[in-house]
Structures are given as structure tokens and as C-alpha cells.
Amino acid sequence: MARIYAGILGPLALLISLARGAIHAWDVETTVLYAWISLWGFAALGVVLGWLAGRIVEEDVRTRISAERAPPEATGPTQAA
């Protein structure tokens, strides 16, 4: 999941930075520098967020599986027949 988030956020930040440079008429070197920094910065952020999301999902699945496998608890006193 971390690679997916990084693969989405990084290129998205690159494209937005390139568009911003074009809109503000920055020179090419400045635009590419900001785009390159944005690519790596947001890819790193995507890795962290994706890793965290993956851990949360895995923990939730483990908890649910453990709850399903556990024997049911008695909810009250049993009545003798």
C-alpha cells in the first residue's frame, strides 16, 4: 500500500508544481527544481501514509479474525434443566 500511495502522490505533486510554474511564468530551472523536490517530498509522504494505512488495515483484520475464532463468552448464569 505504501508504494501505491507514493506512486500517486509523487507524480501528482510533480504535475501540480509544473502547472504552477507555467501559470506563474517561472523560468524552466526553477520550475523543474520545485517539481523535482515536490515529487520526492510527496512520494516520501505517500510512503509513510501508505505504510500507516496498511498497518491499520492489517491490525483490524487480525482483530476481526481473532474475535471470530474466540469461543463465545457466556452472557449470564446457566439454568439447570
Secondary structure in CASP SS format (residue, H / E / C, confidence):
PFRMAT SS
TARGET T0000
AUTHOR 0000-0000-0000
METHOD secondary structure of the structure
MODEL  1
M C 1.00
A H 1.00
R H 1.00
I H 1.00
Y H 1.00
A H 1.00
G H 1.00
I H 1.00
L H 1.00
G H 1.00
P H 1.00
L H 1.00
A H 1.00
L H 1.00
L H 1.00
I H 1.00
S H 1.00
L H 1.00
A H 1.00
R H 1.00
G H 1.00
A H 1.00
I H 1.00
H C 1.00
A C 1.00
W C 1.00
D C 1.00
V H 1.00
E H 1.00
T H 1.00
T H 1.00
V H 1.00
L H 1.00
Y H 1.00
A H 1.00
W H 1.00
I H 1.00
S H 1.00
L H 1.00
W H 1.00
G H 1.00
F H 1.00
A H 1.00
A H 1.00
L H 1.00
G H 1.00
V H 1.00
V H 1.00
L H 1.00
G H 1.00
W H 1.00
L H 1.00
A H 1.00
G H 1.00
R H 1.00
I H 1.00
V H 1.00
E H 1.00
E H 1.00
D H 1.00
V H 1.00
R H 1.00
T H 1.00
R H 1.00
I H 1.00
S H 1.00
A H 1.00
E H 1.00
R H 1.00
A C 1.00
P C 1.00
P C 1.00
E C 1.00
A C 1.00
T C 1.00
G C 1.00
P C 1.00
T C 1.00
Q C 1.00
A C 1.00
A C 1.00
END
